[in-house]
Amino acid sequence: MEMQRTISKEVYFKGIGLHTGNMCKAIFKPAAADTGVTFVRTDLPESPAIPAHYSKVTTVVRGTTVGNDVARVHTIEHVMSAIYALGIDNLLVELDANEPPVADGSSKDFFDTLKEAGFSSQNAPRQILVPQERIEYRQGETEIVLEPADALILTTVIIFNHPLIDRQEATIKMSMDEYRKEIAPARTFCFDYEVEALKKQGLARGGSLDNAVVVGLDRIHNKEKYLRFPNEFARHKALDLLGDLYLLGRPLKGHITATRCGHGHNINFVKLLAERLLSDAPLVKP
């Protein structure tokens, strides 16, 4: 029987938020068994807490935001992805702003920071969801399918009518080592023609060539001038998907194949999984 775990000591990471442009210090603290992952806004009166749960998702525009009546936390997917990959069940994430740092646009810094903290086993079993049947989500050109498997396997496919991308695919059988090597370094990306429009929408205020891959018609506009993997964008979609999946509140086993996915579709898929796999879950809205 696998037991729940948290981190052994407090650690922190600080930097600028991707969309808000706010500086933020994220302090990761051990949490009690059966409490899950919770974000705490220490910059607000009475430090309101927000559970990392699909029922708390408020927006999915260029990132996943959770919130309640008094507080929101934007763009949590990279942090959640690292937490999931490390097998951390319970964690407090204290933030002194409304968005975690973006780091370099990947999840490797969060992964390394949390791994450095070490892990403590807790006196409660892990509640792992193990589907016994195929579950399908389809909307427009997007398809996300889960099939039973004895581990968590993610396959992500992206298709863009763009000479530098076209079709990319990535598959990972989840483990800490494989995630750190194959998924964690993959950075978020956008197209150069989107940047101005994003800023007009109040997004990407903290975005730069240091924390995102900006794709032009015939070149990559970032300081490295190359991708970390030939299929880096498909790998980053797997990174995002894993973070969104952890909003189920429990780890999952199964082979998920996601084609043309994004945060909105990911959360709809999570709600579908909750409806099928969790007896107390609300029904999926059409």
N, C-alpha and C positions, 0 to 999 in steps of 0.2 A: 504494500500500500504506500503510495506516495504521500508525503506529508507537506503541508503548506510551509512556505518560508517567506521571510522578510530579509532586509539587509541587517548587517551586524553593527554598523555604526553610521552616524550622520555624515553625509558628504554633500557637496554643492557644486553647481556649475552656473556661470553667469555670462551674459552677453545680450545682444540686441534681438528683439522680436522681429520676425520676418515681415508680418503685415502691419503691426501697429508702430513699429520703429521704436518702441519703448525699451529701455534697458531693464533687465530683469535678473535677479538672482534666484535660482531654483535650489532649494535646500531639500534633500531627500532624507527622510527619517524613517526608522523602523516603525511598523504599525502592528497592532494586535491581530491575532488570527481571526478569520472570518469577517474582516472589515474591508477587504479589497483595496483598491487604489483610490485615494482621495486627494483632490487638489484643494489647497487652502490659500485664500487671498489675504496675506498678512498685511497688505497695504490698506485694507478697508476696515472700518469700525467692526469690532467683534470678530474679525477674521473668519468670514463665512467659508464654509466647506462645501465642495461640490463633488459628489461621487463620480468616478469615471465609469459612466453607465449609459447605455444607448437611450434610456428614458430621459436623460439630461441633455441630449444633443439639441442645440438651438439653431445652428446654421451649419451649412456644409459647402460654403462658397470658398474655393481655393484652400480648404482646410476644414478640420472638424473642431467645432466650438461646443463646449458644454457650459451650462449655466443654470441659474435659478432666478428667483425674484430680485435678488440683491447683487449678484455677481456673475461674471462670465470669465471663462478662460479660453483663449483662442489657440488654434493650431496645436492640438495636443498629440497628434498622431505619431510624430517622430519619437517623443518621449514614451508613449504607450507601446510603441513597437519594440523599443529596447527593453522595457520592463517585461513584456511578454516573452521575448527571446531569452531572457535571463531566468525565466521560471520564477519570477517574484509574484507572490499572490497578494501580499499586503504591504502597502507603502503610503506614507504621507509625503506629498509634494507641496512644499510651502513656496509661494511665489510672492514677490513684492511688487508685481505689476500684473497686467492682464494677459500676458502671453509668454510662454517659456522662450528661452533663447533659441535662435535658429542654428547656432554653431556654424558649420560649413554647409548646411543644407542637407546633411545626412543624419544618421542616428549614432554614428560611431563614438562621438564624444560622450553621449549619454550612456551608451553601453559600457564604455571603459570606466567612466566615473562610478557607475553603480557596481560594476564588477570589483572595482578597487575596494568598495565598502565591505565586501564579503557577504556571506549569507548565513542566516540562522534558521534552523529547522524549528517548526512550531508544532504544538500538540493538537493538531487538527488535520484530518485527511484532505487532500486536494479533491475538489469536486470537478472532475473532468467530464466534459460532454463527449459522448461517443455515439454519433448517429449510426443507425442501422439501415438506413435507406437513403436513396438519392434525393437530394433537394435541389430544385432549380429556381433560379430567378432570371427573368428576362424583361427587358424594357428597351424598346427601340433596337439599336445595334449592340446593346450591352447584354452580355450573358455571364452569369456567375453560377457555377454548378459545384455542389459538394457531393462526393461519393465516399462511401465508407472506406476507411483505411486504418492501419494500426499505429499511425503517426500523423503529425500535421505536415502536409505537403502543399505548397503553394505553387501554382503555375499561373503566370500573368502574361497576357498578350496585349500589346498595343499596336494600333494601326493608324498611321498618319500619312496623308498625302503630302509628303515632304521628302525631298531628296536625301536628307541626312538621317531620316528615321525610317520611313516606310513601315515595315513590320518588324517588331522585336518581340522575343519571347524569353521568359526566364522561368526556371523551376528550381525549387529548393525543398529538400527534406529537412524540416526544422530541427536544429540542434544549436547549442550556444556557439560552438566553434564554426559551424557552417554559416550561421547567420553573420558572425563577426567578419568572416572572410569574404562572403559572397554577396551579402545584402546591406550590412550596416554602412559601408562607404558610399553607397549609391546616393547621389544628390538630387534634390528637387530641381525642376527645370521649367522653363517657359520659353515662348518665342519672342524674339526682339520686338515684333510689331504689337505685342500685347502689353508691353511695359507701361507705356503712357496711359492706356485705358485702365490698367489695374490701379495706377496711382490716382487717377481721377475718381475711382470707386472707393478710395481710401484704403487700398490694399498695397502690399509690397513696399510700404514706407521704409522698412528696414532692409529691403532687398538690395543686393549688390553682387558684383562679380565674385565676391568672396564667399557667398553663401547660396548661390544658385547657378545652374548652368543655363545660360541664355543662348538660344539657338537662332542663328541667322539663316538666310537662304542657302549660303554656301560655306558657312564657317561657324565654329563654336566661339562665342564671345565671353570666354572666361580666362582667367589669368594662366591657367594650365595649358589652354589651347588644345586640349584633348580630353577624351572621356576616360574615366577610370576603368570602364568595361565597354566592350563594343555594344552591349545591350543594357547600358546603365539605366536608361529610362524605364525599361521593363522591370529591372530590379528595384528601382525606386517605387514603382507601383506595388510591388510585393511588400516593400517596407511599409508603405502607407496602409495597405490592406491588412497587414498583421496588426498594426496599431488600432485600426478601426474594429477589427474582430475582437480585440480584448475588451471592448465596451459591452460584450456579452456578460462580462463579470466573471467568466470562468474560462479556463483553457479548453481547447477543442482538439479532437482528433478527426482526421478526414483529409481527403485530397480535394482541394478547391482549385478549380480552373476558372479564371476571371478574364474575360475578353472585353476590352474597352471599358474598364471599370474606373470609377472616381469616387470621391467621398460620399456623394449623394447616393449612388448605387450601393456602395459598401454598407452604408448605414441601413438602407432598405433591406439588404441581404441579411444583416445582423438581426433586424426586426423579424424577418421571416424565420431565421433560425430560432429565435427566441419563441416565436409562436409555435413552432414544431417541437422544440426540445425542452422548453421550460413551461411548466404547467401554470405558473403565475404570470406569464407574459401577456401584454396587451396584443390585440389583433393588429396586423399590419394595415395601415391605411392605404387605399389605392392611390 
